[in-house]
């Protein structure tokens, strides 16, 4: 089957606020965790929340030449209610798996996430 697995959890450059505060870092980590969860959950797997999750797991049903554009569409669709500005979505395929990398901005901070998608032939 074509499962989707979270691979990378990485904060953007964190600049301490000088007051010993780590609020923004925690916030960023929480946002990333939610983003990764929404990208890995299959859209439609929660009957009462039909809009939750992503369609990245369906990439294997699409033509190889269309996958990167569709990955971008699916990522933006999955994160539409998140306070992030998706700046770049890249797809790197290797065999029947691909890594979808997402670069986004959240409150002026750059966050990066990557999920692995299977079932691509």
One Martini backbone bead per residue (centre of mass of N, CA, C, O) as a GRO file, in nm:
protein
  121
    1UNK     BB    1   0.101   0.031   0.008
    2UNK     BB    2   0.047   0.397   0.037
    3UNK     BB    3   0.218   0.534   0.260
    4UNK     BB    4   0.261   0.790   0.514
    5UNK     BB    5   0.564   0.947   0.645
    6UNK     BB    6   0.726   1.093   0.890
    7UNK     BB    7   1.062   1.235   0.890
    8UNK     BB    8   1.073   1.556   0.948
    9UNK     BB    9   1.185   1.777   1.222
   10UNK     BB   10   1.225   2.133   1.169
   11UNK     BB   11   1.355   2.421   1.253
   12UNK     BB   12   1.405   2.717   1.222
   13UNK     BB   13   1.563   2.982   1.289
   14UNK     BB   14   1.640   3.056   1.622
   15UNK     BB   15   1.573   3.356   1.805
   16UNK     BB   16   1.632   3.484   2.080
   17UNK     BB   17   1.464   3.739   2.281
   18UNK     BB   18   1.643   3.796   2.560
   19UNK     BB   19   1.420   3.668   2.788
   20UNK     BB   20   1.421   3.347   2.782
   21UNK     BB   21   1.236   3.282   2.548
   22UNK     BB   22   1.045   2.982   2.393
   23UNK     BB   23   0.769   3.021   2.258
   24UNK     BB   24   0.828   3.015   1.950
   25UNK     BB   25   0.952   2.738   1.937
   26UNK     BB   26   0.712   2.585   2.041
   27UNK     BB   27   0.518   2.685   1.832
   28UNK     BB   28   0.668   2.573   1.586
   29UNK     BB   29   0.661   2.275   1.671
   30UNK     BB   30   0.353   2.255   1.675
   31UNK     BB   31   0.302   2.330   1.387
   32UNK     BB   32   0.473   2.104   1.262
   33UNK     BB   33   0.319   1.870   1.384
   34UNK     BB   34   0.049   1.942   1.248
   35UNK     BB   35   0.146   1.943   0.959
   36UNK     BB   36   0.246   1.649   0.949
   37UNK     BB   37  -0.022   1.524   1.025
   38UNK     BB   38  -0.190   1.642   0.784
   39UNK     BB   39  -0.003   1.507   0.563
   40UNK     BB   40  -0.038   1.194   0.669
   41UNK     BB   41  -0.326   1.208   0.667
   42UNK     BB   42  -0.602   1.083   0.533
   43UNK     BB   43  -0.823   1.202   0.344
   44UNK     BB   44  -1.133   1.087   0.487
   45UNK     BB   45  -1.076   0.924   0.770
   46UNK     BB   46  -1.282   1.145   0.889
   47UNK     BB   47  -1.613   1.169   0.872
   48UNK     BB   48  -1.641   1.458   1.040
   49UNK     BB   49  -1.352   1.541   0.872
   50UNK     BB   50  -1.319   1.569   0.540
   51UNK     BB   51  -1.078   1.806   0.540
   52UNK     BB   52  -0.883   1.616   0.674
   53UNK     BB   53  -0.589   1.612   0.535
   54UNK     BB   54  -0.437   1.430   0.264
   55UNK     BB   55  -0.361   1.336  -0.095
   56UNK     BB   56  -0.070   1.211  -0.115
   57UNK     BB   57  -0.151   0.898  -0.136
   58UNK     BB   58  -0.250   0.953  -0.457
   59UNK     BB   59   0.008   0.992  -0.638
   60UNK     BB   60   0.023   0.695  -0.764
   61UNK     BB   61  -0.233   0.769  -0.967
   62UNK     BB   62  -0.036   0.952  -1.114
   63UNK     BB   63   0.150   1.120  -1.321
   64UNK     BB   64   0.478   1.181  -1.295
   65UNK     BB   65   0.467   1.480  -1.428
   66UNK     BB   66   0.235   1.577  -1.197
   67UNK     BB   67   0.330   1.540  -0.897
   68UNK     BB   68   0.451   1.808  -0.802
   69UNK     BB   69   0.203   1.987  -0.845
   70UNK     BB   70   0.012   1.812  -0.669
   71UNK     BB   71   0.166   1.830  -0.408
   72UNK     BB   72   0.124   2.133  -0.376
   73UNK     BB   73  -0.183   2.121  -0.369
   74UNK     BB   74  -0.217   1.920  -0.128
   75UNK     BB   75  -0.066   2.085   0.082
   76UNK     BB   76  -0.239   2.343   0.071
   77UNK     BB   77  -0.505   2.201   0.135
   78UNK     BB   78  -0.418   2.080   0.419
   79UNK     BB   79  -0.317   2.397   0.519
   80UNK     BB   80  -0.549   2.615   0.498
   81UNK     BB   81  -0.595   2.641   0.837
   82UNK     BB   82  -0.315   2.741   0.855
   83UNK     BB   83  -0.059   2.981   0.967
   84UNK     BB   84   0.071   2.928   0.669
   85UNK     BB   85   0.323   2.991   0.414
   86UNK     BB   86   0.355   2.836   0.127
   87UNK     BB   87   0.655   2.833  -0.079
   88UNK     BB   88   0.759   2.519  -0.104
   89UNK     BB   89   0.739   2.228  -0.326
   90UNK     BB   90   0.907   1.915  -0.322
   91UNK     BB   91   0.997   1.630  -0.538
   92UNK     BB   92   1.159   1.312  -0.452
   93UNK     BB   93   1.232   1.036  -0.643
   94UNK     BB   94   1.268   0.677  -0.532
   95UNK     BB   95   1.129   0.471  -0.690
   96UNK     BB   96   0.832   0.409  -0.490
   97UNK     BB   97   0.939   0.675  -0.359
   98UNK     BB   98   0.879   0.992  -0.182
   99UNK     BB   99   0.984   1.326  -0.114
  100UNK     BB  100   0.811   1.583   0.056
  101UNK     BB  101   0.896   1.920   0.051
  102UNK     BB  102   0.846   2.190   0.292
  103UNK     BB  103   0.822   2.545   0.267
  104UNK     BB  104   0.756   2.777   0.538
  105UNK     BB  105   0.571   3.043   0.688
  106UNK     BB  106   0.583   3.155   1.041
  107UNK     BB  107   0.590   3.438   1.183
  108UNK     BB  108   0.875   3.489   1.011
  109UNK     BB  109   0.931   3.182   0.998
  110UNK     BB  110   1.118   2.910   0.891
  111UNK     BB  111   0.980   2.605   0.778
  112UNK     BB  112   1.044   2.244   0.772
  113UNK     BB  113   0.910   1.969   0.583
  114UNK     BB  114   0.879   1.598   0.562
  115UNK     BB  115   0.740   1.346   0.345
  116UNK     BB  116   0.662   1.010   0.286
  117UNK     BB  117   0.582   0.845  -0.022
  118UNK     BB  118   0.406   0.574  -0.141
  119UNK     BB  119   0.325   0.392  -0.436
  120UNK     BB  120   0.533   0.468  -0.664
  121UNK     BB  121   0.568   0.395  -1.033
   0.00000   0.00000   0.00000
